[in-house]
């Protein structure tokens, strides 16, 4: 994958924090910033939401048995005709 160089200006405190965080994670500042941008653009977030949705689908009957139909995930939207 080709790389593109970006030059950014940040205050010294932000630069110091980036260096410290990258060092603590054993990576370069470059890689640290790349990962932050990826997280912010939702790659990690989408994976989490998909996993949570799969979990809820897989255990929907358990929640229904435990809490009843009115308190099951998605019940409120279903009662109001929205799903």
Buried (B, 14 or more C-beta within 10 A) or exposed (E): EEEEEEEEEEEEEEEEEBEEBBEEEEBEBEEBBEBEEEEEEEEEEEEEEEEEEEEEEEEEEEBBEEEEEEEBBEBEEEEEEEE
